[in-house]
């Protein structure tokens, strides 16, 4: 009876996830941000002898939300705080050689999972979007729901998915986004790390965070990371924004500790 109950529930969860993922991809791809419409590569980054790939645009949108949830315990009304941590990372990457093409021809990611936490269930879901822009201007959307599932760990509880990108060639431009959402109850969400140095040069990078006005915000910029410009939106939420251009410096391959040497901002959110 338990199996008969759990199997339809999982199928329903998967159906909801696929619907959410499709709507999110449609929303991201319809975004007319000019950063992701400019496919011109600066001359200094076009030579494969200079860089294997170049990040033409990189944008991170982070949001932390807070809601009140009501429930009953022994017919006594109770209140729980539901915290949501949302992070969307999108990159436009030009592939200059076969090494970069191989690196981006396959992706590993998770879809969704749930974990019991007291009277509530924490939820974690991720979405991947991949689009290929060919040198002749054609745009090919990769079906990211067409993944292979692998199971590892004790009793095969660790589930991950592998997605192959068909027809990828040197000279292609990849428009990739990853979305990570975590919903927890009555505890703080994990902190954010925003890196301003990658394996490849970055032409333009932006970070934008919107934090619910009920939270206390604390951040640290390390190793030369740009400071945030702070403001409030129409609802009184905290808005933090940072931008860098023409980061031709890249991560060293040997004897390198990113947290001690890379420009990075650590952002902590505390519920008040």
C-alpha positions as CSV (number, residue, x, y, z in Angstrom):
1,X,0.0,0.0,0.0
2,X,2.9,2.4,0.8
3,X,4.4,1.7,-2.7
4,X,1.1,2.4,-4.3
5,X,0.9,5.7,-2.4
6,X,4.5,6.9,-3.0
7,X,4.7,6.0,-6.7
8,X,1.8,8.3,-7.8
9,X,3.1,11.1,-5.5
10,X,6.6,10.9,-7.1
11,X,5.1,11.0,-10.5
12,X,3.0,14.0,-9.6
13,X,6.2,15.7,-8.2
14,X,8.0,15.0,-11.5
15,X,5.1,16.4,-13.5
16,X,5.1,19.6,-11.5
17,X,8.9,19.9,-11.9
18,X,8.8,19.5,-15.6
19,X,6.1,22.1,-15.9
20,X,8.1,24.5,-13.7
21,X,11.3,23.9,-15.6
22,X,9.6,24.5,-19.0
23,X,8.1,27.8,-17.8
24,X,11.4,28.9,-16.3
25,X,13.3,28.2,-19.6
26,X,10.7,30.1,-21.6
27,X,11.1,33.0,-19.2
28,X,14.9,33.0,-19.4
29,X,15.0,32.6,-23.1
30,X,12.5,35.5,-23.6
31,X,14.7,37.9,-21.6
32,X,15.9,40.6,-24.0
33,X,18.9,41.5,-21.9
34,X,21.4,43.0,-24.5
35,X,24.3,41.2,-22.7
36,X,23.0,38.0,-24.1
37,X,22.1,39.3,-27.6
38,X,25.6,40.4,-28.4
39,X,27.5,37.5,-30.0
40,X,30.5,39.5,-31.1
41,X,33.8,38.2,-29.6
42,X,36.5,40.8,-28.9
43,X,39.5,40.3,-31.1
44,X,41.9,39.6,-28.3
45,X,39.9,36.6,-27.2
46,X,39.3,35.1,-30.6
47,X,42.6,33.3,-30.8
48,X,42.5,29.7,-29.4
49,X,46.2,30.1,-28.6
50,X,45.2,32.9,-26.2
51,X,42.2,31.3,-24.5
52,X,40.3,28.0,-25.0
53,X,37.0,29.8,-24.5
54,X,35.7,33.2,-23.5
55,X,32.8,34.2,-21.4
56,X,31.1,36.9,-23.4
57,X,28.5,37.6,-20.6
58,X,27.8,36.3,-17.1
59,X,24.8,37.3,-15.0
60,X,23.7,36.1,-11.5
61,X,20.3,36.9,-10.1
62,X,19.8,35.9,-6.5
63,X,16.7,36.3,-4.3
64,X,15.8,35.4,-0.8
65,X,12.1,35.4,0.2
66,X,10.2,34.9,3.4
67,X,6.6,33.7,3.9
68,X,4.6,32.7,7.0
69,X,3.0,29.3,7.0
70,X,0.1,28.4,9.3
71,X,-0.5,24.8,10.6
72,X,-2.4,23.1,13.4
73,X,-0.9,21.1,16.2
74,X,-3.4,19.4,18.4
75,X,-6.0,21.9,17.2
76,X,-3.7,24.8,18.2
77,X,-2.7,27.2,15.4
78,X,1.0,27.5,14.9
79,X,3.2,29.7,12.6
80,X,6.3,28.7,10.7
81,X,8.6,30.8,8.6
82,X,9.3,29.5,5.1
83,X,12.5,30.8,3.6
84,X,13.3,30.6,-0.1
85,X,16.8,30.8,-1.6
86,X,16.8,31.3,-5.4
87,X,19.8,31.7,-7.6
88,X,19.9,32.0,-11.4
89,X,23.3,31.9,-13.2
90,X,23.5,32.5,-16.9
91,X,26.6,32.6,-19.1
92,X,27.3,33.2,-22.8
93,X,30.4,31.2,-23.7
94,X,32.3,31.1,-27.1
95,X,34.1,27.8,-27.7
96,X,37.5,28.5,-29.3
97,X,39.0,24.9,-29.4
98,X,38.3,21.2,-29.1
99,X,39.1,21.2,-25.4
100,X,36.4,23.7,-24.5
101,X,34.0,21.9,-26.9
102,X,34.6,18.6,-25.0
103,X,34.3,20.3,-21.6
104,X,30.8,21.7,-22.4
105,X,29.5,18.7,-24.4
106,X,28.1,17.1,-21.2
107,X,26.4,18.4,-18.0
108,X,25.7,16.8,-14.6
109,X,22.9,18.1,-12.5
110,X,20.0,17.2,-10.2
111,X,16.3,17.9,-10.7
112,X,14.4,17.9,-7.4
113,X,14.4,16.3,-4.0
114,X,12.5,16.6,-0.7
115,X,13.7,16.1,2.8
116,X,11.6,15.9,6.0
117,X,12.3,18.7,8.5
118,X,10.2,18.6,11.6
119,X,6.5,19.2,10.7
120,X,7.5,20.4,7.2
121,X,9.3,19.2,4.1
122,X,12.2,21.1,2.7
123,X,12.4,21.2,-1.1
124,X,15.4,21.6,-3.4
125,X,15.1,21.8,-7.2
126,X,17.5,22.7,-10.0
127,X,16.9,23.6,-13.6
128,X,19.4,23.5,-16.5
129,X,18.9,25.4,-19.8
130,X,21.2,25.0,-22.8
131,X,21.0,26.9,-26.1
132,X,23.6,26.7,-28.9
133,X,24.2,29.7,-31.2
134,X,25.8,28.6,-34.5
135,X,28.3,30.8,-36.4
136,X,25.7,31.3,-39.1
137,X,23.3,32.7,-36.5
138,X,21.0,29.7,-36.1
139,X,19.8,29.0,-32.5
140,X,19.4,25.5,-31.4
141,X,17.6,24.7,-28.1
142,X,18.8,21.6,-26.4
143,X,16.1,19.4,-24.9
144,X,17.4,19.4,-21.3
145,X,14.6,17.0,-20.2
146,X,16.2,14.3,-22.3
147,X,18.7,13.3,-19.7
148,X,20.1,10.0,-18.4
149,X,19.6,9.2,-14.7
150,X,22.3,7.7,-12.6
151,X,21.9,6.4,-9.0
152,X,24.8,6.1,-6.5
153,X,25.4,5.8,-2.8
154,X,23.6,3.8,-0.2
155,X,20.5,2.1,-1.6
156,X,21.0,4.3,-4.8
157,X,19.6,7.3,-3.0
158,X,21.9,9.8,-4.6
159,X,20.3,10.6,-8.0
160,X,21.9,12.7,-10.6
161,X,21.3,13.3,-14.3
162,X,23.7,13.5,-17.3
163,X,22.8,15.6,-20.4
164,X,24.7,15.4,-23.6
165,X,24.8,18.4,-26.0
166,X,24.5,17.0,-29.5
167,X,26.2,18.6,-32.6
168,X,28.5,20.9,-30.6
169,X,31.3,22.3,-32.7
170,X,34.3,24.6,-32.3
171,X,33.2,28.2,-32.9
172,X,29.7,27.7,-31.4
173,X,28.4,29.9,-28.6
174,X,26.6,28.4,-25.7
175,X,23.9,30.2,-23.8
176,X,23.7,28.3,-20.5
177,X,21.7,28.9,-17.3
178,X,21.5,27.0,-14.1
179,X,18.7,27.7,-11.5
180,X,19.0,26.5,-7.9
181,X,16.1,26.9,-5.5
182,X,16.0,25.8,-1.8
183,X,13.0,26.2,0.4
184,X,13.5,25.6,4.2
185,X,11.5,26.2,7.3
186,X,12.5,28.0,10.6
187,X,16.2,28.2,9.8
188,X,18.6,30.4,7.8
189,X,19.4,29.6,4.2
190,X,23.0,28.8,3.2
191,X,25.1,31.8,2.3
192,X,26.0,32.8,-1.3
193,X,29.4,33.0,-3.0
194,X,29.8,35.2,-6.0
195,X,33.0,34.6,-7.9
196,X,34.6,37.3,-10.1
197,X,37.3,35.1,-11.7
198,X,36.8,32.0,-13.9
199,X,38.8,29.6,-15.9
200,X,38.2,31.8,-19.0
201,X,38.3,35.5,-19.6
202,X,35.1,37.4,-18.8
203,X,34.0,40.3,-21.1
204,X,31.1,41.4,-18.9
205,X,29.7,40.2,-15.6
206,X,26.8,41.3,-13.4
207,X,25.4,40.2,-10.0
208,X,22.1,41.4,-8.7
209,X,20.5,40.3,-5.3
210,X,17.1,41.1,-4.0
211,X,16.7,40.3,-0.3
212,X,13.3,40.4,1.6
213,X,13.1,43.5,3.9
214,X,12.6,41.2,6.9
215,X,16.1,39.9,6.7
216,X,19.4,41.2,8.0
217,X,22.1,41.2,5.3
218,X,25.9,40.9,5.8
219,X,28.5,40.5,3.1
220,X,32.3,40.5,2.7
221,X,34.3,41.3,-0.4
222,X,37.6,39.4,-0.6
223,X,40.7,39.6,-2.8
224,X,39.6,42.6,-4.7
225,X,36.0,41.7,-5.5
226,X,33.9,44.7,-6.5
227,X,31.7,46.3,-3.8
228,X,27.9,46.2,-4.1
229,X,25.8,49.3,-4.9
230,X,23.0,49.1,-2.4
231,X,19.4,50.4,-2.8
232,X,15.8,49.6,-1.9
233,X,13.1,48.6,-4.3
234,X,9.5,49.8,-4.3
235,X,8.6,47.2,-1.6
236,X,11.5,48.1,0.7
237,X,13.5,45.0,-0.1
238,X,17.3,45.3,-0.2
239,X,18.9,45.4,-3.7
240,X,22.6,44.7,-4.2
241,X,24.3,45.1,-7.5
242,X,27.9,44.7,-8.8
243,X,29.4,44.7,-12.3
244,X,32.9,44.1,-13.8
245,X,34.1,44.3,-17.4
246,X,37.0,42.9,-19.3
247,X,38.4,40.4,-16.7
248,X,41.3,39.1,-18.8
249,X,42.9,37.5,-15.7
250,X,42.0,33.8,-15.3
251,X,42.4,31.2,-12.6
252,X,45.8,29.6,-12.3
253,X,46.0,25.9,-12.9
254,X,48.6,25.0,-10.2
255,X,49.1,25.9,-6.5
256,X,45.9,27.9,-6.3
257,X,43.4,28.3,-3.5
258,X,40.3,30.1,-4.8
259,X,38.9,31.4,-1.5
260,X,42.2,33.0,-0.6
261,X,43.1,34.3,-4.1
262,X,40.0,34.7,-6.2
263,X,37.9,37.9,-6.1
264,X,34.8,36.6,-4.2
265,X,31.9,38.1,-2.3
266,X,30.3,36.2,0.6
267,X,26.7,37.1,1.3
268,X,25.0,36.0,4.5
269,X,21.2,36.3,5.2
270,X,19.9,36.2,8.7
271,X,16.2,36.0,9.6
272,X,15.2,38.6,12.2
